[in-house]
Amino acid sequence: MTQSTLLERLETELRYCLDIVRNQIAAQDTAVLQARTTPEHWNTLESFAHLNAYLERYIPRMELAIHKAKAREWKPVDDVKYTGAGKRFVKRADPENGKAYKTPKYYNFWQKSVGIAALKGFTINTERLLRVIQAAKEVNLNKAKVGRGKSGFLTLNLGNTIEWQVLHIHRHFNQIQAQIAQLQSR
């Protein structure tokens, strides 16, 4: 897949999710956003807090990778390459992958007090991620590296990281929309 095709697709997916948040989810009553379909599942606000935690950790790292790539004059390339770790992360986040995964403690907000501010935070973080995607169009997605984990020692290339983040958002978005629809049908 070409770099420009990938970034355009991810931008379109992200804008779609942002529109739904602004026009549908934000209009919901807080009680609906805090309700659970089952006792062991996250509510909508916990899902947004989870997404915010990932975005707040990785957006600055992606911005730094872009800054370094521009300084080194790494120009865009035709094809996006996938590393072994990149393939695994993208596959796990893919909305088509129905497998459940254990969430690391730092990103797990189940039964924690999460307010409506999680929606506003998500909107802000998504706007930042859209700016990252715009800036990424000017650099080589394969050479620019983004640190993972607490230390940032392990890395993914920028293209794999952006795709992972957007697919992760889309995956949870499908869950959120299904949950709200189920709650409204009761």
C-alpha positions in Angstrom: 0.0 0.0 0.0 1.3 3.5 -0.8 2.0 5.9 2.0 -0.5 8.5 0.6 -3.2 5.9 0.3 -2.7 4.7 3.8 -2.7 8.1 5.3 -5.8 9.2 3.4 -7.7 6.1 4.5 -6.7 6.6 8.1 -7.7 10.2 8.0 -11.1 9.4 6.6 -11.7 6.7 9.3 -10.7 9.1 12.0 -12.9 12.0 10.7 -15.8 9.5 10.6 -15.3 8.6 14.2 -14.9 12.2 15.3 -18.2 13.2 13.5 -20.1 10.4 15.3 -18.7 11.6 18.7 -19.7 15.2 18.0 -23.1 14.5 16.4 -24.4 11.4 18.2 -22.4 10.3 21.2 -22.0 13.7 22.8 -25.8 14.2 22.5 -26.4 11.1 24.7 -27.5 11.5 28.3 -24.7 10.9 30.8 -26.6 8.0 32.3 -26.4 6.2 29.0 -22.7 6.9 28.7 -22.1 5.5 32.2 -24.4 2.4 31.8 -23.0 -1.1 31.2 -24.5 -3.7 28.9 -23.1 -6.4 31.2 -21.3 -6.0 34.6 -17.9 -7.1 33.2 -17.9 -4.7 30.2 -16.6 -1.2 30.1 -19.1 1.6 29.8 -18.8 4.2 27.0 -16.8 6.8 29.1 -14.4 4.1 30.3 -13.8 3.2 26.7 -13.0 6.9 25.8 -10.7 7.2 28.8 -8.9 4.0 27.6 -8.5 5.6 24.1 -7.3 8.9 25.6 -4.6 7.1 27.7 -3.2 5.6 24.5 -3.4 8.8 22.5 -1.9 10.9 25.2 1.1 8.5 25.5 1.7 8.1 21.7 0.8 11.4 20.1 3.9 13.2 21.6 6.1 10.3 20.5 4.6 10.5 16.9 5.1 14.2 16.8 8.7 13.8 17.9 9.3 11.1 15.3 7.9 13.5 12.6 10.1 16.4 13.9 13.2 14.2 13.7 12.3 12.9 10.2 11.9 16.4 8.9 15.2 17.5 10.5 16.9 14.5 8.7 15.0 15.3 5.5 13.5 11.9 5.2 11.1 12.4 2.3 7.9 10.3 1.7 8.3 7.0 -0.1 5.9 5.0 -2.2 5.3 1.8 -0.2 4.6 1.4 3.5 6.5 -1.4 5.1 5.4 -3.5 8.1 7.8 -4.7 10.8 7.0 -8.0 12.6 5.9 -6.1 15.7 4.0 -3.6 13.5 2.0 -6.4 11.8 1.1 -7.9 15.2 -0.1 -4.5 16.6 -2.1 -3.7 13.5 -3.7 -7.1 13.4 -4.6 -7.0 17.1 -6.2 -3.5 16.7 -8.1 -4.4 13.5 -11.9 -4.0 14.0 -12.4 -7.2 12.0 -10.4 -9.1 14.6 -13.0 -10.2 17.2 -10.6 -11.7 19.6 -10.5 -10.1 23.1 -7.2 -9.0 24.6 -6.2 -8.3 28.2 -5.7 -4.6 28.7 -2.6 -3.4 30.5 -3.4 -1.9 33.9 -2.3 1.6 32.9 -4.9 1.7 30.1 -7.7 -0.1 32.0 -10.4 2.2 33.4 -13.0 -0.4 34.3 -14.9 0.6 37.3 -13.0 3.8 37.7 -14.7 7.1 38.0 -14.7 8.6 34.5 -16.6 11.8 33.8 -18.0 13.3 30.7 -14.7 15.1 30.2 -13.4 11.9 28.6 -15.5 12.8 25.5 -13.9 16.3 25.3 -10.5 14.8 25.8 -11.1 12.3 23.0 -12.1 15.1 20.7 -9.0 17.1 21.4 -6.7 14.0 21.1 -8.4 13.0 17.8 -7.8 16.5 16.4 -4.2 16.2 17.4 -3.9 12.8 15.7 -5.4 14.3 12.6 -2.6 16.9 12.6 -0.1 14.1 13.1 -1.5 12.4 10.0 -1.2 15.7 8.0 2.4 16.2 9.1 3.2 12.5 8.4 2.4 13.1 4.7 5.7 15.0 4.5 8.1 12.3 5.9 9.2 8.7 5.3 6.8 6.5 7.4 9.2 3.6 7.3 12.3 5.4 8.6 10.7 7.5 11.3 10.5 5.5 14.6 8.1 5.8 17.5 9.1 4.4 20.9 6.7 2.0 22.6 6.1 1.1 26.2 7.1 3.2 29.3 10.7 3.5 28.3 10.2 4.0 24.6 13.1 1.7 24.0 11.2 -0.7 21.7 10.1 1.0 18.5 7.6 0.7 15.6 7.9 2.7 12.5 5.6 5.8 12.2 3.3 4.3 9.6 2.6 1.2 11.7 2.1 3.3 14.8 -0.4 5.6 13.1 -2.3 2.7 11.6 -2.4 0.9 14.9 -3.8 3.9 16.8 -6.5 4.6 14.2 -7.6 1.0 14.0 -7.6 0.8 17.8 -9.9 3.8 17.9 -12.1 2.2 15.2 -12.2 -1.1 17.0 -13.5 0.5 20.2 -15.8 2.7 18.3 -17.6 -0.3 16.9 -18.0 -1.6 20.5 -19.2 1.8 21.7 -21.8 2.1 19.0 -23.1 -1.4 19.6 -23.3 -0.7 23.3 -25.3 2.5 22.9 -27.6 0.9 20.4 -28.2 -2.0 22.9 -28.8 0.4 25.8 -31.3 2.4 23.8 -33.3 -0.6 22.7 -34.0 -1.6 26.3 
